[in-house]
């Protein structure tokens, strides 16, 4: 059975809203004038046919005054980067795109299932006090518009606590830059494209983060090629962000959305292990620093012994060399300034 899919159809040649507005106003003026004139002429002693015509004109003008306001419903104003998906008695008839003053069938209605859905993203709620929340706010008092914004928007999704590939809980947040590219898919293929996007961002973020360690770890394959690498959330943020973007794009393709960019805005260990992991990082840094100090000290001692042997400044036996090496290593590797002890006697 062949699937019935809708394709976006742009309505052309409807930028005549100004002429339609002037025509409606003129029609109202003529109707009011007709009511006044016909009501005055009804009292004149005329024939029955003429009086019947006058009454018909009066009724027609009265109907125009009573129901002519319906024509105003066909006037549509769009700003740049806005679109309006129109349906007529439940059937999709086309999409208005581009700025202008339009006049369409007054019985057409705009469709935007996400009109009252508010997320913590650019272009949504003015003065919304939940910058770290991507939850829906359905109790909005502002009048929801049926127009779709085609501008580039940024969704700042809430921070999530996710276990990395080593099982360590980390908190991570992302900002996703997106826009609508197919209005029909966004309106009719999913129930609510804003909520759908937020949920897919959460899902994609979890899927990608679970394949990476927070920091570089040995024996971890993050690319799937079977070879351990040095990929990590902290050190490979650009690669991780690109994978998150591709993952989200694959899931929202059917919703007519384009994911332009995804960026990691917050990354840290969860509070319950943050202190322990900080101590671990500090210990690792101390060990690396000590190793570098020892390597440098050994090199300096070797150089000193070689220079003394080359210049034959002093002849040292093995015991004196060992004492010299010990003293130099203590001085070079110590964490405090050395306190020299002057030996006035002999070693023997």
Residue pairs with C-beta under 8 A, 6 or more apart in sequence:
6 92
6 184
6 185
6 188
7 184
8 95
8 182
8 183
8 184
8 185
9 92
9 93
9 94
9 95
9 184
10 94
10 95
10 96
10 97
11 86
11 93
11 94
11 95
11 96
11 102
11 104
14 96
14 102
14 103
14 104
15 100
15 101
15 102
16 102
16 103
17 75
17 76
17 77
17 100
17 101
17 102
17 103
18 101
19 103
20 71
20 74
20 75
20 103
21 75
21 101
21 103
24 68
24 71
24 72
27 64
27 68
27 71
28 64
28 65
28 68
30 61
31 60
31 61
31 62
31 64
31 65
31 68
32 61
32 65
34 57
34 58
34 60
34 61
35 58
35 61
35 62
35 65
38 54
38 55
38 57
38 58
38 61
39 58
41 54
42 51
42 54
42 55
42 58
46 54
70 106
70 107
71 106
72 106
73 106
73 107
74 103
74 104
74 105
74 106
74 108
75 101
75 102
75 103
76 84
76 96
76 101
76 102
76 103
76 104
76 110
77 100
77 101
77 102
78 84
78 96
78 97
78 98
78 99
78 100
78 102
78 147
79 99
80 98
80 99
81 149
81 150
81 151
82 97
82 99
82 147
82 148
82 149
82 150
83 95
83 96
83 97
83 147
83 148
83 150
83 180
83 183
84 95
84 96
84 110
84 146
84 147
84 148
85 92
85 95
85 110
85 111
85 112
85 146
85 148
85 183
85 184
85 187
86 92
86 93
86 94
86 95
86 96
86 104
86 108
86 109
86 110
86 111
87 93
87 108
87 109
87 111
88 105
88 107
88 108
88 109
89 107
92 184
92 188
93 105
93 108
95 183
95 184
96 102
96 104
97 150
97 183
109 146
110 146
110 147
111 146
111 187
111 188
112 144
112 145
112 146
112 147
112 148
112 187
113 187
113 191
113 192
113 193
114 192
114 193
114 194
114 195
115 144
115 145
115 146
116 138
116 140
116 144
117 136
117 138
117 192
117 194
117 195
118 124
118 125
118 128
118 136
118 137
118 138
118 140
119 134
119 136
119 155
119 194
119 195
119 198
120 128
120 130
120 131
120 132
120 133
120 134
120 155
120 156
120 157
120 158
121 153
121 154
121 155
121 156
122 153
122 154
123 149
123 151
123 153
125 137
125 140
125 142
126 142
128 137
130 137
131 156
132 156
132 158
132 159
132 173
133 158
134 155
134 156
134 157
134 158
134 198
134 202
135 158
136 195
148 180
148 183
148 186
148 187
149 180
150 179
150 180
151 179
152 177
152 178
152 179
152 260
153 177
153 178
153 179
154 175
154 176
154 177
154 178
155 175
155 176
155 177
155 178
155 197
155 198
155 201
156 173
156 175
156 265
157 173
157 174
157 175
157 176
157 198
157 201
157 202
157 205
158 173
159 171
159 172
159 173
159 266
160 171
160 172
160 173
160 202
160 205
160 206
161 169
161 170
161 171
161 270
162 169
162 170
162 171
162 172
162 205
162 206
162 209
162 210
163 169
163 170
163 210
164 170
164 209
164 210
164 212
164 213
164 214
164 233
165 210
165 211
165 212
165 213
165 217
165 220
165 222
166 213
166 214
166 217
166 220
168 213
168 214
168 269
168 270
168 273
168 277
169 269
169 270
169 272
169 273
170 209
170 214
170 233
170 267
170 268
170 269
170 270
171 266
171 267
171 268
171 269
171 270
172 205
172 209
172 233
172 264
172 266
172 267
173 264
173 265
173 266
173 267
174 201
174 205
174 241
174 244
174 262
174 263
174 264
174 265
175 262
175 263
175 265
176 197
176 201
176 245
176 248
176 259
176 261
176 262
177 259
177 260
177 261
177 262
177 263
178 197
178 252
178 257
178 258
178 259
178 260
179 257
179 258
179 260
180 186
180 193
180 256
180 257
180 258
181 256
181 257
181 258
182 256
183 256
184 256
185 254
185 255
185 256
186 193
186 255
186 256
186 257
187 193
189 254
189 255
189 256
190 196
190 254
190 255
193 255
193 256
193 257
196 252
196 255
197 248
197 252
197 255
197 257
200 248
200 251
200 252
201 248
201 262
203 251
204 244
204 247
204 248
204 251
205 244
207 247
208 240
208 243
208 244
208 247
209 233
209 240
211 222
212 222
212 231
212 232
212 233
212 236
212 240
213 220
213 222
213 231
213 232
213 233
214 232
214 233
214 234
214 267
214 269
214 277
215 232
215 233
215 234
215 235
215 281
216 230
216 231
216 232
216 235
217 232
218 228
219 228
220 228
220 229
220 231
221 227
221 228
221 229
222 229
222 231
222 232
222 236
223 229
223 231
231 239
233 240
233 264
233 267
234 267
237 264
237 267
240 264
241 261
241 262
241 263
241 264
242 262
244 262
244 264
245 259
245 261
245 262
248 259
248 262
249 258
249 259
252 259
268 274
269 277
290 333
293 332
293 333
294 333
296 332
297 328
297 329
297 332
297 333
298 329
300 328
300 332
301 324
301 325
301 328
301 329
301 332
304 324
304 328
305 316
305 321
305 324
305 325
307 313
308 314
308 316
316 324
319 347
320 347
323 347
330 338
331 338
